[in-house]
């Protein structure tokens, strides 16, 4: 069985793989930068979308070719 890279895992797969370490990593990221960003194939309609997760909410974000981003909706 081939192992997925952590960068290819969904949030739930990452949590299952890393267990409580994932929560510790998430909390440290929130403390440093306020949010974490990741791709989730179950939520993102294309590869130009990401999820930004804050302590109190998740947002669906669309990335543009100029390097900017646009809030699509709060999840």
Buried (B, 14 or more C-beta within 10 A) or exposed (E): EEEEEEEEBBBEBBBEEBEEEBEEBBEEBBEEEEBBBBBBEEBBEEEEBBBBBEEEEBBBBBBEEEEEBEEEEEE
